Amino acid sequence: MHLSLDSGWRMPAEWAHHAATWMVWPHNQALWESGWHVRLADVQQDYARVAAAIARFEPVKMVVDPSAMASARALCGANIELIELAVDDSWCRDSGPTFVCHPQHGLAGLSWRFNAWGGKSQHSLDRSLGRRILDQLGLDGFSTSLCNEGGAIHVDGEGTLITTESVLLNPNRNPGISKAEFEACFARYLGISKTIWLPGDPQYVTGDMTDGHVDGVCAFARPGVLLVDATHDQHSVYAEVVRENRRALELATDAHGRHFELLDLYEASAAVDQDAEVFCASYTNFYIANGAVIMPAYGIAADQDAAAQLAQAFPGREIVPVRIDHIAYGGGGIHCITQQQPQVQP
């Protein structure tokens, strides 16, 4: 279906009311144990804890590969709806659909072209997961030839989108595609009038599989206010990445011409396993559920500091820390494994 630039479809902010949260159960033992050197059983325990925390506030729909139904049933319990669909991996933020709303047409979804972060892993099943989730819900869907992942975009619900050049303009995803082409797509399908391009991780110094997703850089607390990943270690290779992204945010204005209020959220440096190939230590990788913020925790003192900053940023929401010690070895956090389904107002 061709949509005009003012099509009326929009992607709600994450804090808009949810009908449910979607997740995908981890089952790929070779990927976790040989690739990331962490026990699959421990990763599954982490996922189950995240799902249980969210289920206190809203329904959770867990996609489960047929080979893993037994472990999902045993660990998730009766509170989590299990949906059997064949999958490769377990990062629903990236392989799942982006849900969009329309004042007359209700809820639909956008399926991006998914190529596993530039062909870094098997994705013959996950490339169609967005479409299959929409089919499960009986929803109409849009598709695009542009390669993108949900973790590469943040929106404020008022026309502003933040992304990173190191992901969307990367030749491993979109060779030859311009910013203007992406901005037209964001306008047409997500209701975006202002796209802010951060550098991300242009030299790929972090070894992050995503090449610098924005949900590891910053996150909206509300329109005009951003929580920004920060580091106390000014001599690390990551410190320059942090500085450049923060500088871009300081210079940026949103769709309404506002400069951003930036709130530092210092990463969990003490939790990082220096021998790990990659480790997600960013507290900005939290998830906003109905009435709550589900935040990554590591069992270190910095957890309390991050929780206090989030409590200030989200008055009236319960801050729920959940240990993700094992998920972090895969390079992602709580935001990476969740995807919100907005509640459409009747």
N, C-alpha and C positions, 0 to 999 in steps of 0.2 A: 504494500500500500504506500502510495506517495503522500507525504505530509508536507504542508507548507511550513514555513519557519514559525508562524504563529498558530501552530496546530491545536493549542490548548492542553496538550499533554505536559505533565511536569513530574519530576521526581521529588517527592516530599523529603524534607529533612529527616534525619534519623530519629529526632525526638518527636516527630509526629506519631500519633497513636498507631500501634501495630495490631494487626489481626493475628500475627504469628511470627515466629523466628524459624528460619530454615537452617539446617546444618547437614553435614554429610559425615557419616560414621567412618573412622579410619580403619582400613582393613589390609592395606598393601604392606605386608610384612617385609618384603625385600626392600621397598623404598625407605621405610623407617629404620630398619635394623642394619641393612647393608649401606644404605645411602647416608643416613643421619646418625647411625650408631646409638640408637635408643630403642628400648624394648617396646614393641607394639602394644603389649598389655598395659604398660605404664601410660602410653599415649592415650589409649582407650579410657583409662581411668580419668585422665585429665578432661577429655571430651565429655565424659559422663558428668563430671562435676560442673562443667560450664553449662551443660544442658539443664541440670537440676537447678542451678542458680537462676537461670532465665525462666524456667518453668514456674517459679514462685510468682512471676509477674505477668506471664503471657504464655499461650500455647507454643510448644516446640514441635516442629515436624522434622524428623531425622531420616534422611535418605540413607538406605543401607544396601550395600551390595549383597546379592543373594548368598554369597559365601560367608557372610559375617552376621547373619541374622541371630545366630545363637549367642554370640558375645554381646550384641546390641541389646537383646532381650534381657540377658543376665545383668547387665550393668546399668541400663537406662531406666528400667522399671516401668510401671504402668502409666506414669505421668507423661511419658514422651511418646508421641505418635511415630511409629516406624513405618516407612514407606520404601518398599523394595524396588530398587532401580539399580541397574548395573553401572558401576563407576570405576574410574582409575584411581582417583586420589580423594582428598577430603577437605578441600579449601572452598567452601560454598560461596564465600564472598566473591571469589574470582570466576568460578565456573558456573555459578547460578545466575539466574536472570536479574536484571535491574527492573524493579517494579515501578510503574508509572501510573499516574491517576489523571482523570479527565472529569470536568464538572458534569458533563452529560453522559459520557460513555463508561464511567467507573474505572475499574482496575484493569490493567494490561501489563505486559512485560516486554522488555527489550533484551534480545539475545545477541550479545556481542560475538564476534568471531574470537574464539578462545584457542590459543595455540600453546598453552602451558608455558607462559612467560618466555616466549621466544624459542619454543621447541626444546625446553630443558628436560622434559619427561614425557612419558607415554600419555596420550590424551585422546585416543580414538573414541573412547566412550564419553569423556568429560566434555568434548567439544559440542555434544548435543544435549548436555544436561539442562541448560537453561530452557530450551524448548520443551524438554520432557517434563520439567517441573510445571511449566505453564499448562501443558496438556493435562497433567494430574489435577490441576485446579479448574480446568475448563475455561481458561482465559485466552483471549486473543493475544497475539504476540507480534512484535516487529523484529526484523533482523537487519543487520548491517554488515557490510564487508569489512568494516573497520575493526581492527584487533584491539581489544581492551579487556580489562579486568575490573571488577567492582572495587578492589582495593586501591585502584589507581585514581579514583575520583571521590571528592567530598563535595556536598552541596549544602547550602544554607536554607533552602526552601523559598528563598526570595530572589532567585535569579542568578546567584553566584555559584560557580564551580571552581574548585582548586584541583590541579593535577600537576604532574611532573614531566618535563621534557625527556628525561632519561628513560622513561617507560614508553609513552605514547609515540614519541618521534624516533624510537629506537628502530634501526633497520631490521632487527630480529622480529619485529611485529608489523611495522607499517612502513616499508621502504617507499620513499618518494611521496609520502602523504604529508600535507602541509597542516599547520595550525588552523588555517582558515577552514579546511575541510572538516576537521574535528569540531571546530566551533559551530559550524553550520549544523552538524549532527546533534551536538548538545542542545542547540536552540530548538531544533525540530522535535526531538524526542524527549528531552528532559526539561524544557522550558527555561533554558539558560540564556541570559543576556550578557553575562560577563564571565569570561574564563580567565583565571589567573594561572600562569605557567611558572612553576618553580623549577629550578635546575634539577632537583632530585639528587641523584648520585651519578653525575656525568662520567666520572672516571671509574665507577664501579669498585670503589675502594672497600666497601663493606662486605663484598662477596654475597650480598643479598640476592637470592634467586629471582626476586621480582625486578631487579635493576633499579629499585628506589620508589616503591609505592608511596603515595602521599599519606596513607594511613599509618605509616611509620614516621612521618615528618610532623604532622599536625592534625588537629581535629576541631571542628566547630563545637563550641559550647552553646552558642546561640548566634544569631546574625550579628556580625561585627566583632565577635569575640572568639579567639582561637587559643586552644592549648597547643603548645609548641614543644616538640622534643628538644631537650637540652642535655648537655654533658658537663660534668665537673672536670673531666680530663681534657684540658685544652691542648694537650700535646698528642692526642690520639689522631689516627688518620681520619676518624669520623668527625673530629672537631671542626675541620674546615667545611665539611658537608653541612653540618649544623649551621655554621655561620652564614654560608651562602644562601641557604634556604630561608633563614630568619631575615637576612637583609632584603631578600625579594618580597617577603611578607610585609616588612616595614615600609616598603615603597608602594605597595599595592593598595588599591581601593576596591571596594566591592561594587555590586550592581547598583547600589544606591549612592555611590560616591564616598562612602565612609572609609576612613583608615581603620585598621584593625587594632583592637586591644589584644596584646599578646601575653599569655600567661605561660611561664616556663613550667615544664613537666620533666624533671630530671630523670634520665634513664636509669635502669637498674644495673649499673656497671658492676656492682659487687656480685651479681648473680651470674655473670658471663663466664662460661667455661672456655678458657683460652685455647683449649685443645679442640673445641668444636669447630666444624667447618663453617657453621653459621649459627647465630643464637639471637632470638628476638628479645631485646631488653627494653623495648620502647613502651612506656606506660600510655602513650597516645593511642595504642592499639586496643583501646577499650570499646565496649559496645553499650549503646543507650537502649535500654528496654523500657517498657511502660512503668514509669515510676521509679526507675533504678538506673544505675550505671554499673555494669559488670566489668570490673577492672582486673588486669593481669597482676598476679602476685607471685613472689618468689621466696617468701620466708625470710626476708631481709629487712633491715631497718628502713630502707628507702620506701618500702611498701606503705608505711604509715605516712610518710611525707607526701607521697603521691595521692593517697586517699584523702588527706587533708586538703590538698589543692583541688582535687575533683569535687569535694564537698562544697568548697567555696564557689566553684564554677557552676555547680548544679544544685542550687538551693531547692529543697523540697524533694529531691530524689535520694533514695537510699544508695549508698556506695557499698558495693558487694565485691570484696576481693576474692579471687579464685586462683588457686595455685596452678600454674601452667608450666612447671619446670620441664616437662618432657615435650610438650607441644613446641616450646621455644626452640628446641634443637632442629625443628623443621623450618625455622626461619620466620614463623608467624606467631600471632597472638590471638586474642579473643575476637577481635574485629575480623581477622582473616578467616575464621571458621564459621561465621554467622552471616545471615542475610535477612534483612527485615522485609516482611510483607505488610504494607500499610493497610490500615483499616479504612475502607471507603465509607464516607458518610452517606446515609440513605437520603 
